Amino acid sequence: MHISYEQKTMLKPKKHSLPNKTTTRCSKNFHNPLAQHSKEDCWKLLPEKHPKNDKPIKALMARNASISNSNLVLDSGATTSMVNTLSYFQSIEMKKKEIELADGSIIEALGHGNI
């Protein structure tokens, strides 16, 4: 039986490393005693202790690309989708609205509806 390099790497057991002596970080389900907080306040050990963040969600990265006007681009990670052709819409309500993109720039939508 011949096993390829890719298959060999898939067969290796995953190693879970514990923090070394110089790190103070905790990891999932493990509190590092060298951390600056107590075990009772460890967010990695007790995720419910993590303070809630009520800020609106924004993308952390953006990429500029040149896209032909005839293409439809689907971003499955986006909150909503945008198209640049009115004929794609089954129904549309024409109403201008500013939209902030991940890179901080603002564009204007002419309406919203169902595609």
N, C-alpha and C positions, 0 to 999 in steps of 0.2 A: 504494500500500500504506500502510495506517495502522498505526502502532505506538503502543500505549498507554504510559502512564507506567511501569506495572509491567514491561512488556516492555523498555523502554529501560533500566531499572535492572538487569534481568537480563543485558543485553548488555554492560554496562560491565565491562572487565577488572578483576579484583581487584588492589588495590595492596598489595604487601608492604612495609611501612615498616621501615626499619632504625632501630635506636635512635638518638635524638637525642643531642647532646653531654652532656646533663645526666643521662640515665638510665644506670644501671649494670646493668640487667637484661639477661639473655640471653634469646633466644627459641629456639623449636624449630629445631634444626640450625644455630644461629648463636651463637657465643661473642662477647660484648661485651668488647673489650679493657679497658674501664673497670671491669669487674666486680672484686669483691674476691677472686676466686679465679683460678687458672690455667686455661688452655685444657685442660690434661690432667685437671683435676678438674671440668670443667663438666658439670652434670647434664643440661642441655638438649642439649648436643652428644653426651654419652655417658650415656644413661639408666641403663646398668648401674652407673654410679658412685653413683647415688642410694642412700642407706642404706635398708635394709628397715625397714618399720614393722610390727611384729608385734602391734600393738594390735587388739582386735576392732573390726569395722566398726560404726558407728552412723550413723543418719540425721542430717543436719546441719540439718534443719528439720522443723517439725511444724505442722500447722494443725488447729485445732478446727473441727468442723462438726457441724451437727445433721442426723442421718440417721434416716430412718424405720426402725423395726425390721423392716419387711417387705422391705427392700432388701438385695441382696447387692452388696458393694463389692469390686472387684478392684484391687489395687495391684500392677501389674506390676513395680514396682521393689522390692517387699518381699522379704525373705529367705523368709518364710513368709506364708501367708494365714490370716485368722481369720474365722470366721462366728459368729453368735449364735443359731443355730437347730440343735438336735440332729438334726432330720429331714433336714438337708442331707447328713449323713454317711452314706456307704455302710458304713463300719466305724469304730468309735471305741473307744479305750481311755480309760476314765475315770481320770484322774490329775491332781491339782492341780499347777499350775506357775506361778510368777511370771514375768511378761513385762515388760521395761522398754521403754516407748515412746520415740519420738524426742524428745519434750519432757521426758523424765526421769521421768515418772510411771510407777507400777507398777500393772499390772492382773493379775488372777488368771484363768488358763485352767482350765477344769474337766476338760479332756481333750484328746487329739489323735487324729487319724485321717485317713481319706481321704474327700474329697468328690467 
